[in-house]
Amino acid sequence: MPFNMGAGELVVIFLLVVLLFGAKRLPELAKSLGRSIQEFKHATKGLKDEFDLDKIDDRPRQTPPPPRASEPQNTESRQQENS
């Protein structure tokens, strides 16, 4: 059971709801609650879909150019020039 509630607690809550809203209005409340939950799920799914689409990059990936072969540097000649 949700929230660690037993059958007795759920019956008490149901009776309180019936007393507060009346038996005639209870189906109407349940219907509007169901619609609200459905709209909320639809809205959150839409936001999730938009977020997922934003993460997808439509641009083709460019591979980096291959590294150029660099010429070996002669450090000894530079040291001799600085002396």
PyMOL Python script that loads the backbone (N, CA, C, O; Angstrom):
from pymol import cmd

cmd.read_pdbstr("""\
ATOM      1  N   MET A   1       0.838  -1.181   0.000  1.00  0.00           N
ATOM      2  CA  MET A   1       0.000   0.000   0.000  1.00  0.00           C
ATOM      3  C   MET A   1       0.886   1.249   0.000  1.00  0.00           C
ATOM      4  O   MET A   1       1.969   1.247   0.586  1.00  0.00           O
ATOM      5  N   PRO A   2       0.426   2.298  -0.651  1.00  0.00           N
ATOM      6  CA  PRO A   2       1.234   3.523  -0.687  1.00  0.00           C
ATOM      7  C   PRO A   2       1.317   4.173   0.691  1.00  0.00           C
ATOM      8  O   PRO A   2       0.351   4.165   1.454  1.00  0.00           O
ATOM      9  N   PHE A   3       2.458   4.723   0.991  1.00  0.00           N
ATOM     10  CA  PHE A   3       2.703   5.460   2.226  1.00  0.00           C
ATOM     11  C   PHE A   3       2.545   4.596   3.477  1.00  0.00           C
ATOM     12  O   PHE A   3       2.263   5.121   4.555  1.00  0.00           O
ATOM     13  N   ASN A   4       2.722   3.286   3.349  1.00  0.00           N
ATOM     14  CA  ASN A   4       2.614   2.365   4.479  1.00  0.00           C
ATOM     15  C   ASN A   4       1.274   2.485   5.205  1.00  0.00           C
ATOM     16  O   ASN A   4       1.226   2.444   6.434  1.00  0.00           O
ATOM     17  N   MET A   5       0.198   2.629   4.455  1.00  0.00           N
ATOM     18  CA  MET A   5      -1.136   2.704   5.056  1.00  0.00           C
ATOM     19  C   MET A   5      -1.833   1.368   4.854  1.00  0.00           C
ATOM     20  O   MET A   5      -1.739   0.757   3.790  1.00  0.00           O
ATOM     21  N   GLY A   6      -2.524   0.934   5.876  1.00  0.00           N
ATOM     22  CA  GLY A   6      -3.281  -0.303   5.800  1.00  0.00           C
ATOM     23  C   GLY A   6      -4.682  -0.048   5.270  1.00  0.00           C
ATOM     24  O   GLY A   6      -5.053   1.078   4.938  1.00  0.00           O
ATOM     25  N   ALA A   7      -5.438  -1.115   5.202  1.00  0.00           N
ATOM     26  CA  ALA A   7      -6.807  -1.018   4.693  1.00  0.00           C
ATOM     27  C   ALA A   7      -7.672  -0.165   5.612  1.00  0.00           C
ATOM     28  O   ALA A   7      -8.537   0.569   5.135  1.00  0.00           O
ATOM     29  N   GLY A   8      -7.455  -0.250   6.899  1.00  0.00           N
ATOM     30  CA  GLY A   8      -8.258   0.534   7.853  1.00  0.00           C
ATOM     31  C   GLY A   8      -8.090   2.025   7.650  1.00  0.00           C
ATOM     32  O   GLY A   8      -9.065   2.776   7.671  1.00  0.00           O
ATOM     33  N   GLU A   9      -6.840   2.459   7.450  1.00  0.00           N
ATOM     34  CA  GLU A   9      -6.591   3.893   7.230  1.00  0.00           C
ATOM     35  C   GLU A   9      -7.231   4.374   5.930  1.00  0.00           C
ATOM     36  O   GLU A   9      -7.775   5.477   5.866  1.00  0.00           O
ATOM     37  N   LEU A  10      -7.160   3.531   4.891  1.00  0.00           N
ATOM     38  CA  LEU A  10      -7.761   3.923   3.608  1.00  0.00           C
ATOM     39  C   LEU A  10      -9.278   4.028   3.712  1.00  0.00           C
ATOM     40  O   LEU A  10      -9.875   4.906   3.089  1.00  0.00           O
ATOM     41  N   VAL A  11      -9.913   3.151   4.486  1.00  0.00           N
ATOM     42  CA  VAL A  11     -11.360   3.214   4.672  1.00  0.00           C
ATOM     43  C   VAL A  11     -11.747   4.493   5.399  1.00  0.00           C
ATOM     44  O   VAL A  11     -12.735   5.136   5.043  1.00  0.00           O
ATOM     45  N   VAL A  12     -10.974   4.869   6.419  1.00  0.00           N
ATOM     46  CA  VAL A  12     -11.249   6.099   7.160  1.00  0.00           C
ATOM     47  C   VAL A  12     -11.121   7.312   6.238  1.00  0.00           C
ATOM     48  O   VAL A  12     -11.963   8.209   6.275  1.00  0.00           O
ATOM     49  N   ILE A  13     -10.087   7.342   5.422  1.00  0.00           N
ATOM     50  CA  ILE A  13      -9.898   8.463   4.492  1.00  0.00           C
ATOM     51  C   ILE A  13     -11.050   8.517   3.489  1.00  0.00           C
ATOM     52  O   ILE A  13     -11.555   9.597   3.182  1.00  0.00           O
ATOM     53  N   PHE A  14     -11.466   7.358   2.978  1.00  0.00           N
ATOM     54  CA  PHE A  14     -12.582   7.319   2.033  1.00  0.00           C
ATOM     55  C   PHE A  14     -13.863   7.832   2.679  1.00  0.00           C
ATOM     56  O   PHE A  14     -14.610   8.585   2.054  1.00  0.00           O
ATOM     57  N   LEU A  15     -14.123   7.438   3.912  1.00  0.00           N
ATOM     58  CA  LEU A  15     -15.325   7.909   4.604  1.00  0.00           C
ATOM     59  C   LEU A  15     -15.281   9.421   4.838  1.00  0.00           C
ATOM     60  O   LEU A  15     -16.302  10.097   4.712  1.00  0.00           O
ATOM     61  N   LEU A  16     -14.117   9.948   5.175  1.00  0.00           N
ATOM     62  CA  LEU A  16     -13.994  11.400   5.338  1.00  0.00           C
ATOM     63  C   LEU A  16     -14.259  12.143   4.030  1.00  0.00           C
ATOM     64  O   LEU A  16     -14.904  13.192   4.029  1.00  0.00           O
ATOM     65  N   VAL A  17     -13.768  11.607   2.934  1.00  0.00           N
ATOM     66  CA  VAL A  17     -14.005  12.239   1.626  1.00  0.00           C
ATOM     67  C   VAL A  17     -15.490  12.206   1.299  1.00  0.00           C
ATOM     68  O   VAL A  17     -16.037  13.194   0.809  1.00  0.00           O
ATOM     69  N   VAL A  18     -16.147  11.086   1.562  1.00  0.00           N
ATOM     70  CA  VAL A  18     -17.591  10.977   1.296  1.00  0.00           C
ATOM     71  C   VAL A  18     -18.359  11.974   2.158  1.00  0.00           C
ATOM     72  O   VAL A  18     -19.306  12.605   1.687  1.00  0.00           O
ATOM     73  N   LEU A  19     -17.955  12.118   3.418  1.00  0.00           N
ATOM     74  CA  LEU A  19     -18.646  13.064   4.299  1.00  0.00           C
ATOM     75  C   LEU A  19     -18.427  14.514   3.865  1.00  0.00           C
ATOM     76  O   LEU A  19     -19.341  15.335   3.931  1.00  0.00           O
ATOM     77  N   LEU A  20     -17.205  14.819   3.421  1.00  0.00           N
ATOM     78  CA  LEU A  20     -16.913  16.198   3.026  1.00  0.00           C
ATOM     79  C   LEU A  20     -17.588  16.589   1.716  1.00  0.00           C
ATOM     80  O   LEU A  20     -18.143  17.682   1.605  1.00  0.00           O
ATOM     81  N   PHE A  21     -17.543  15.701   0.725  1.00  0.00           N
ATOM     82  CA  PHE A  21     -18.015  16.075  -0.605  1.00  0.00           C
ATOM     83  C   PHE A  21     -19.372  15.495  -0.959  1.00  0.00           C
ATOM     84  O   PHE A  21     -20.009  15.977  -1.896  1.00  0.00           O
ATOM     85  N   GLY A  22     -19.825  14.508  -0.266  1.00  0.00           N
ATOM     86  CA  GLY A  22     -21.123  13.901  -0.560  1.00  0.00           C
ATOM     87  C   GLY A  22     -20.995  12.814  -1.614  1.00  0.00           C
ATOM     88  O   GLY A  22     -20.112  12.847  -2.472  1.00  0.00           O
ATOM     89  N   ALA A  23     -21.905  11.850  -1.521  1.00  0.00           N
ATOM     90  CA  ALA A  23     -21.855  10.694  -2.419  1.00  0.00           C
ATOM     91  C   ALA A  23     -22.187  11.072  -3.857  1.00  0.00           C
ATOM     92  O   ALA A  23     -21.677  10.461  -4.795  1.00  0.00           O
ATOM     93  N   LYS A  24     -23.042  12.081  -4.032  1.00  0.00           N
ATOM     94  CA  LYS A  24     -23.425  12.464  -5.397  1.00  0.00           C
ATOM     95  C   LYS A  24     -22.292  13.150  -6.141  1.00  0.00           C
ATOM     96  O   LYS A  24     -22.169  13.023  -7.359  1.00  0.00           O
ATOM     97  N   ARG A  25     -21.474  13.871  -5.405  1.00  0.00           N
ATOM     98  CA  ARG A  25     -20.417  14.649  -6.051  1.00  0.00           C
ATOM     99  C   ARG A  25     -19.109  13.849  -6.210  1.00  0.00           C
ATOM    100  O   ARG A  25     -18.203  14.281  -6.922  1.00  0.00           O
ATOM    101  N   LEU A  26     -19.016  12.707  -5.559  1.00  0.00           N
ATOM    102  CA  LEU A  26     -17.798  11.907  -5.580  1.00  0.00           C
ATOM    103  C   LEU A  26     -17.405  11.441  -6.986  1.00  0.00           C
ATOM    104  O   LEU A  26     -16.230  11.568  -7.332  1.00  0.00           O
ATOM    105  N   PRO A  27     -18.304  10.913  -7.818  1.00  0.00           N
ATOM    106  CA  PRO A  27     -17.903  10.523  -9.180  1.00  0.00           C
ATOM    107  C   PRO A  27     -17.391  11.709 -10.010  1.00  0.00           C
ATOM    108  O   PRO A  27     -16.466  11.564 -10.809  1.00  0.00           O
ATOM    109  N   GLU A  28     -17.993  12.861  -9.813  1.00  0.00           N
ATOM    110  CA  GLU A  28     -17.554  14.058 -10.530  1.00  0.00           C
ATOM    111  C   GLU A  28     -16.137  14.448 -10.117  1.00  0.00           C
ATOM    112  O   GLU A  28     -15.317  14.809 -10.961  1.00  0.00           O
ATOM    113  N   LEU A  29     -15.854  14.374  -8.826  1.00  0.00           N
ATOM    114  CA  LEU A  29     -14.507  14.678  -8.333  1.00  0.00           C
ATOM    115  C   LEU A  29     -13.479  13.687  -8.861  1.00  0.00           C
ATOM    116  O   LEU A  29     -12.377  14.077  -9.249  1.00  0.00           O
ATOM    117  N   ALA A  30     -13.837  12.410  -8.875  1.00  0.00           N
ATOM    118  CA  ALA A  30     -12.924  11.383  -9.374  1.00  0.00           C
ATOM    119  C   ALA A  30     -12.633  11.597 -10.862  1.00  0.00           C
ATOM    120  O   ALA A  30     -11.500  11.426 -11.312  1.00  0.00           O
ATOM    121  N   LYS A  31     -13.653  11.966 -11.604  1.00  0.00           N
ATOM    122  CA  LYS A  31     -13.482  12.201 -13.038  1.00  0.00           C
ATOM    123  C   LYS A  31     -12.568  13.407 -13.281  1.00  0.00           C
ATOM    124  O   LYS A  31     -11.681  13.345 -14.131  1.00  0.00           O
ATOM    125  N   SER A  32     -12.773  14.483 -12.555  1.00  0.00           N
ATOM    126  CA  SER A  32     -11.933  15.669 -12.745  1.00  0.00           C
ATOM    127  C   SER A  32     -10.502  15.409 -12.267  1.00  0.00           C
ATOM    128  O   SER A  32      -9.549  15.921 -12.855  1.00  0.00           O
ATOM    129  N   LEU A  33     -10.349  14.618 -11.208  1.00  0.00           N
ATOM    130  CA  LEU A  33      -9.012  14.256 -10.748  1.00  0.00           C
ATOM    131  C   LEU A  33      -8.296  13.411 -11.802  1.00  0.00           C
ATOM    132  O   LEU A  33      -7.111  13.623 -12.061  1.00  0.00           O
ATOM    133  N   GLY A  34      -8.990  12.475 -12.400  1.00  0.00           N
ATOM    134  CA  GLY A  34      -8.403  11.651 -13.462  1.00  0.00           C
ATOM    135  C   GLY A  34      -7.981  12.482 -14.662  1.00  0.00           C
ATOM    136  O   GLY A  34      -6.911  12.259 -15.228  1.00  0.00           O
ATOM    137  N   ARG A  35      -8.814  13.437 -15.052  1.00  0.00           N
ATOM    138  CA  ARG A  35      -8.461  14.317 -16.175  1.00  0.00           C
ATOM    139  C   ARG A  35      -7.249  15.179 -15.836  1.00  0.00           C
ATOM    140  O   ARG A  35      -6.370  15.387 -16.672  1.00  0.00           O
ATOM    141  N   SER A  36      -7.212  15.672 -14.613  1.00  0.00           N
ATOM    142  CA  SER A  36      -6.068  16.502 -14.200  1.00  0.00           C
ATOM    143  C   SER A  36      -4.772  15.700 -14.227  1.00  0.00           C
ATOM    144  O   SER A  36      -3.743  16.193 -14.688  1.00  0.00           O
ATOM    145  N   ILE A  37      -4.821  14.485 -13.740  1.00  0.00           N
ATOM    146  CA  ILE A  37      -3.625  13.642 -13.754  1.00  0.00           C
ATOM    147  C   ILE A  37      -3.210  13.344 -15.187  1.00  0.00           C
ATOM    148  O   ILE A  37      -2.019  13.348 -15.499  1.00  0.00           O
ATOM    149  N   GLN A  38      -4.176  13.084 -16.061  1.00  0.00           N
ATOM    150  CA  GLN A  38      -3.875  12.808 -17.463  1.00  0.00           C
ATOM    151  C   GLN A  38      -3.230  14.030 -18.133  1.00  0.00           C
ATOM    152  O   GLN A  38      -2.257  13.882 -18.872  1.00  0.00           O
ATOM    153  N   GLU A  39      -3.752  15.212 -17.885  1.00  0.00           N
ATOM    154  CA  GLU A  39      -3.180  16.433 -18.449  1.00  0.00           C
ATOM    155  C   GLU A  39      -1.764  16.674 -17.921  1.00  0.00           C
ATOM    156  O   GLU A  39      -0.875  17.087 -18.665  1.00  0.00           O
ATOM    157  N   PHE A  40      -1.569  16.411 -16.634  1.00  0.00           N
ATOM    158  CA  PHE A  40      -0.241  16.585 -16.038  1.00  0.00           C
ATOM    159  C   PHE A  40       0.766  15.629 -16.674  1.00  0.00           C
ATOM    160  O   PHE A  40       1.882  16.029 -17.004  1.00  0.00           O
ATOM    161  N   LYS A  41       0.373  14.371 -16.845  1.00  0.00           N
ATOM    162  CA  LYS A  41       1.266  13.399 -17.486  1.00  0.00           C
ATOM    163  C   LYS A  41       1.565  13.803 -18.919  1.00  0.00           C
ATOM    164  O   LYS A  41       2.701  13.674 -19.375  1.00  0.00           O
ATOM    165  N   HIS A  42       0.567  14.288 -19.627  1.00  0.00           N
ATOM    166  CA  HIS A  42       0.757  14.715 -21.019  1.00  0.00           C
ATOM    167  C   HIS A  42       1.724  15.896 -21.086  1.00  0.00           C
ATOM    168  O   HIS A  42       2.594  15.946 -21.955  1.00  0.00           O
ATOM    169  N   ALA A  43       1.568  16.835 -20.171  1.00  0.00           N
ATOM    170  CA  ALA A  43       2.448  18.014 -20.163  1.00  0.00           C
ATOM    171  C   ALA A  43       3.877  17.628 -19.806  1.00  0.00           C
ATOM    172  O   ALA A  43       4.821  18.120 -20.424  1.00  0.00           O
ATOM    173  N   THR A  44       4.049  16.755 -18.819  1.00  0.00           N
ATOM    174  CA  THR A  44       5.403  16.355 -18.438  1.00  0.00           C
ATOM    175  C   THR A  44       6.049  15.524 -19.542  1.00  0.00           C
ATOM    176  O   THR A  44       7.261  15.608 -19.744  1.00  0.00           O
ATOM    177  N   LYS A  45       5.266  14.729 -20.254  1.00  0.00           N
ATOM    178  CA  LYS A  45       5.815  13.956 -21.375  1.00  0.00           C
ATOM    179  C   LYS A  45       6.255  14.900 -22.486  1.00  0.00           C
ATOM    180  O   LYS A  45       7.297  14.693 -23.109  1.00  0.00           O
ATOM    181  N   GLY A  46       5.459  15.936 -22.733  1.00  0.00           N
ATOM    182  CA  GLY A  46       5.822  16.913 -23.750  1.00  0.00           C
ATOM    183  C   GLY A  46       7.114  17.633 -23.396  1.00  0.00           C
ATOM    184  O   GLY A  46       7.971  17.831 -24.256  1.00  0.00           O
ATOM    185  N   LEU A  47       7.258  18.023 -22.146  1.00  0.00           N
ATOM    186  CA  LEU A  47       8.489  18.682 -21.717  1.00  0.00           C
ATOM    187  C   LEU A  47       9.683  17.738 -21.821  1.00  0.00           C
ATOM    188  O   LEU A  47      10.769  18.145 -22.234  1.00  0.00           O
ATOM    189  N   LYS A  48       9.481  16.482 -21.447  1.00  0.00           N
ATOM    190  CA  LYS A  48      10.564  15.497 -21.523  1.00  0.00           C
ATOM    191  C   LYS A  48      10.976  15.289 -22.976  1.00  0.00           C
ATOM    192  O   LYS A  48      12.164  15.213 -23.286  1.00  0.00           O
ATOM    193  N   ASP A  49       9.978  15.196 -23.873  1.00  0.00           N
ATOM    194  CA  ASP A  49      10.288  15.019 -25.294  1.00  0.00           C
ATOM    195  C   ASP A  49      11.060  16.213 -25.840  1.00  0.00           C
ATOM    196  O   ASP A  49      12.008  16.039 -26.606  1.00  0.00           O
ATOM    197  N   GLU A  50      10.662  17.425 -25.454  1.00  0.00           N
ATOM    198  CA  GLU A  50      11.382  18.616 -25.903  1.00  0.00           C
ATOM    199  C   GLU A  50      12.812  18.620 -25.383  1.00  0.00           C
ATOM    200  O   GLU A  50      13.741  18.972 -26.110  1.00  0.00           O
ATOM    201  N   PHE A  51      12.988  18.231 -24.136  1.00  0.00           N
ATOM    202  CA  PHE A  51      14.323  18.189 -23.544  1.00  0.00           C
ATOM    203  C   PHE A  51      15.191  17.160 -24.258  1.00  0.00           C
ATOM    204  O   PHE A  51      16.367  17.407 -24.524  1.00  0.00           O
ATOM    205  N   ASP A  52      14.599  15.994 -24.570  1.00  0.00           N
ATOM    206  CA  ASP A  52      15.352  14.958 -25.272  1.00  0.00           C
ATOM    207  C   ASP A  52      15.723  15.409 -26.677  1.00  0.00           C
ATOM    208  O   ASP A  52      16.814  15.100 -27.156  1.00  0.00           O
ATOM    209  N   LEU A  53      14.831  16.137 -27.345  1.00  0.00           N
ATOM    210  CA  LEU A  53      15.131  16.625 -28.687  1.00  0.00           C
ATOM    211  C   LEU A  53      16.229  17.673 -28.664  1.00  0.00           C
ATOM    212  O   LEU A  53      17.021  17.768 -29.601  1.00  0.00           O
ATOM    213  N   ASP A  54      16.281  18.464 -27.589  1.00  0.00           N
ATOM    214  CA  ASP A  54      17.336  19.468 -27.482  1.00  0.00           C
ATOM    215  C   ASP A  54      18.699  18.823 -27.334  1.00  0.00           C
ATOM    216  O   ASP A  54      19.709  19.382 -27.760  1.00  0.00           O
ATOM    217  N   LYS A  55      18.727  17.645 -26.728  1.00  0.00           N
ATOM    218  CA  LYS A  55      20.006  16.976 -26.525  1.00  0.00           C
ATOM    219  C   LYS A  55      20.540  16.374 -27.821  1.00  0.00           C
ATOM    220  O   LYS A  55      21.747  16.173 -27.956  1.00  0.00           O
ATOM    221  N   ILE A  56      19.662  16.086 -28.769  1.00  0.00           N
ATOM    222  CA  ILE A  56      20.084  15.501 -30.033  1.00  0.00           C
ATOM    223  C   ILE A  56      20.665  16.605 -30.907  1.00  0.00           C
ATOM    224  O   ILE A  56      20.041  17.647 -31.109  1.00  0.00           O
ATOM    225  N   ASP A  57      21.842  16.369 -31.411  1.00  0.00           N
ATOM    226  CA  ASP A  57      22.495  17.356 -32.265  1.00  0.00           C
ATOM    227  C   ASP A  57      22.286  16.935 -33.713  1.00  0.00           C
ATOM    228  O   ASP A  57      22.790  15.900 -34.148  1.00  0.00           O
ATOM    229  N   ASP A  58      21.528  17.757 -34.464  1.00  0.00           N
ATOM    230  CA  ASP A  58      21.215  17.426 -35.847  1.00  0.00           C
ATOM    231  C   ASP A  58      22.373  17.699 -36.798  1.00  0.00           C
ATOM    232  O   ASP A  58      22.392  17.187 -37.917  1.00  0.00           O
ATOM    233  N   ARG A  59      23.319  18.486 -36.369  1.00  0.00           N
ATOM    234  CA  ARG A  59      24.430  18.810 -37.254  1.00  0.00           C
ATOM    235  C   ARG A  59      25.332  17.598 -37.415  1.00  0.00           C
ATOM    236  O   ARG A  59      25.578  16.865 -36.457  1.00  0.00           O
ATOM    237  N   PRO A  60      25.827  17.389 -38.637  1.00  0.00           N
ATOM    238  CA  PRO A  60      26.749  16.263 -38.817  1.00  0.00           C
ATOM    239  C   PRO A  60      28.046  16.534 -38.061  1.00  0.00           C
ATOM    240  O   PRO A  60      28.544  17.658 -38.009  1.00  0.00           O
ATOM    241  N   ARG A  61      28.556  15.490 -37.495  1.00  0.00           N
ATOM    242  CA  ARG A  61      29.792  15.643 -36.739  1.00  0.00           C
ATOM    243  C   ARG A  61      30.965  15.738 -37.692  1.00  0.00           C
ATOM    244  O   ARG A  61      31.089  14.959 -38.637  1.00  0.00           O
ATOM    245  N   GLN A  62      31.806  16.691 -37.428  1.00  0.00           N
ATOM    246  CA  GLN A  62      32.996  16.865 -38.249  1.00  0.00           C
ATOM    247  C   GLN A  62      34.156  16.192 -37.533  1.00  0.00           C
ATOM    248  O   GLN A  62      34.382  16.384 -36.338  1.00  0.00           O
ATOM    249  N   THR A  63      34.875  15.404 -38.300  1.00  0.00           N
ATOM    250  CA  THR A  63      36.040  14.768 -37.702  1.00  0.00           C
ATOM    251  C   THR A  63      37.184  15.772 -37.728  1.00  0.00           C
ATOM    252  O   THR A  63      37.340  16.513 -38.699  1.00  0.00           O
ATOM    253  N   PRO A  64      37.961  15.799 -36.699  1.00  0.00           N
ATOM    254  CA  PRO A  64      39.079  16.745 -36.678  1.00  0.00           C
ATOM    255  C   PRO A  64      40.098  16.364 -37.748  1.00  0.00           C
ATOM    256  O   PRO A  64      40.255  15.184 -38.064  1.00  0.00           O
ATOM    257  N   PRO A  65      40.785  17.352 -38.304  1.00  0.00           N
ATOM    258  CA  PRO A  65      41.768  17.031 -39.338  1.00  0.00           C
ATOM    259  C   PRO A  65      42.879  16.180 -38.740  1.00  0.00           C
ATOM    260  O   PRO A  65      43.192  16.292 -37.555  1.00  0.00           O
ATOM    261  N   PRO A  66      43.471  15.332 -39.567  1.00  0.00           N
ATOM    262  CA  PRO A  66      44.546  14.491 -39.039  1.00  0.00           C
ATOM    263  C   PRO A  66      45.712  15.355 -38.576  1.00  0.00           C
ATOM    264  O   PRO A  66      45.968  16.411 -39.156  1.00  0.00           O
ATOM    265  N   PRO A  67      46.411  14.925 -37.554  1.00  0.00           N
ATOM    266  CA  PRO A  67      47.524  15.739 -37.058  1.00  0.00           C
ATOM    267  C   PRO A  67      48.619  15.844 -38.115  1.00  0.00           C
ATOM    268  O   PRO A  67      48.956  14.879 -38.800  1.00  0.00           O
ATOM    269  N   ARG A  68      49.151  17.042 -38.214  1.00  0.00           N
ATOM    270  CA  ARG A  68      50.226  17.248 -39.178  1.00  0.00           C
ATOM    271  C   ARG A  68      51.524  16.700 -38.593  1.00  0.00           C
ATOM    272  O   ARG A  68      51.784  16.772 -37.392  1.00  0.00           O
ATOM    273  N   ALA A  69      52.307  16.159 -39.484  1.00  0.00           N
ATOM    274  CA  ALA A  69      53.611  15.674 -39.031  1.00  0.00           C
ATOM    275  C   ALA A  69      54.498  16.895 -38.824  1.00  0.00           C
ATOM    276  O   ALA A  69      54.811  17.623 -39.766  1.00  0.00           O
ATOM    277  N   SER A  70      54.884  17.095 -37.611  1.00  0.00           N
ATOM    278  CA  SER A  70      55.697  18.273 -37.334  1.00  0.00           C
ATOM    279  C   SER A  70      57.168  17.919 -37.557  1.00  0.00           C
ATOM    280  O   SER A  70      57.606  16.784 -37.369  1.00  0.00           O
ATOM    281  N   GLU A  71      57.878  18.919 -37.955  1.00  0.00           N
ATOM    282  CA  GLU A  71      59.303  18.711 -38.190  1.00  0.00           C
ATOM    283  C   GLU A  71      60.000  18.640 -36.843  1.00  0.00           C
ATOM    284  O   GLU A  71      59.657  19.378 -35.919  1.00  0.00           O
ATOM    285  N   PRO A  72      60.976  17.752 -36.732  1.00  0.00           N
ATOM    286  CA  PRO A  72      61.702  17.689 -35.463  1.00  0.00           C
ATOM    287  C   PRO A  72      62.469  18.983 -35.244  1.00  0.00           C
ATOM    288  O   PRO A  72      63.112  19.518 -36.148  1.00  0.00           O
ATOM    289  N   GLN A  73      62.379  19.453 -34.037  1.00  0.00           N
ATOM    290  CA  GLN A  73      63.053  20.703 -33.721  1.00  0.00           C
ATOM    291  C   GLN A  73      64.420  20.398 -33.146  1.00  0.00           C
ATOM    292  O   GLN A  73      64.596  19.507 -32.316  1.00  0.00           O
ATOM    293  N   ASN A  74      65.354  21.152 -33.608  1.00  0.00           N
ATOM    294  CA  ASN A  74      66.718  20.967 -33.149  1.00  0.00           C
ATOM    295  C   ASN A  74      66.940  21.934 -31.994  1.00  0.00           C
ATOM    296  O   ASN A  74      67.171  23.124 -32.210  1.00  0.00           O
ATOM    297  N   THR A  75      66.870  21.436 -30.798  1.00  0.00           N
ATOM    298  CA  THR A  75      67.007  22.297 -29.628  1.00  0.00           C
ATOM    299  C   THR A  75      68.460  22.631 -29.347  1.00  0.00           C
ATOM    300  O   THR A  75      68.764  23.636 -28.704  1.00  0.00           O
ATOM    301  N   GLU A  76      69.339  21.796 -29.825  1.00  0.00           N
ATOM    302  CA  GLU A  76      70.753  22.059 -29.569  1.00  0.00           C
ATOM    303  C   GLU A  76      71.223  23.308 -30.290  1.00  0.00           C
ATOM    304  O   GLU A  76      71.992  24.093 -29.735  1.00  0.00           O
ATOM    305  N   SER A  77      70.771  23.500 -31.518  1.00  0.00           N
ATOM    306  CA  SER A  77      71.220  24.675 -32.265  1.00  0.00           C
ATOM    307  C   SER A  77      70.669  25.947 -31.650  1.00  0.00           C
ATOM    308  O   SER A  77      71.337  26.980 -31.682  1.00  0.00           O
ATOM    309  N   ARG A  78      69.467  25.901 -31.090  1.00  0.00           N
ATOM    310  CA  ARG A  78      68.899  27.086 -30.447  1.00  0.00           C
ATOM    311  C   ARG A  78      69.690  27.430 -29.187  1.00  0.00           C
ATOM    312  O   ARG A  78      69.926  28.603 -28.900  1.00  0.00           O
ATOM    313  N   GLN A  79      70.090  26.429 -28.451  1.00  0.00           N
ATOM    314  CA  GLN A  79      70.853  26.688 -27.245  1.00  0.00           C
ATOM    315  C   GLN A  79      72.211  27.300 -27.584  1.00  0.00           C
ATOM    316  O   GLN A  79      72.717  28.149 -26.851  1.00  0.00           O
ATOM    317  N   GLN A  80      72.792  26.866 -28.690  1.00  0.00           N
ATOM    318  CA  GLN A  80      74.082  27.399 -29.090  1.00  0.00           C
ATOM    319  C   GLN A  80      73.946  28.846 -29.542  1.00  0.00           C
ATOM    320  O   GLN A  80      74.841  29.660 -29.312  1.00  0.00           O
ATOM    321  N   GLU A  81      72.802  29.173 -30.199  1.00  0.00           N
ATOM    322  CA  GLU A  81      72.582  30.533 -30.675  1.00  0.00           C
ATOM    323  C   GLU A  81      72.388  31.487 -29.510  1.00  0.00           C
ATOM    324  O   GLU A  81      72.812  32.641 -29.584  1.00  0.00           O
ATOM    325  N   ASN A  82      71.763  31.033 -28.446  1.00  0.00           N
ATOM    326  CA  ASN A  82      71.490  31.888 -27.294  1.00  0.00           C
ATOM    327  C   ASN A  82      72.743  32.125 -26.446  1.00  0.00           C
ATOM    328  O   ASN A  82      72.781  33.079 -25.670  1.00  0.00           O
ATOM    329  N   SER A  83      73.740  31.298 -26.576  1.00  0.00           N
ATOM    330  CA  SER A  83      74.936  31.438 -25.751  1.00  0.00           C
ATOM    331  C   SER A  83      75.850  32.509 -26.235  1.00  0.00           C
ATOM    332  O   SER A  83      76.901  32.740 -25.636  1.00  0.00           O
TER     333      SER A  83
END
""", "prot")
cmd.dss("prot")
cmd.show_as("cartoon", "prot")
cmd.util.cbc("prot")
cmd.orient("prot")
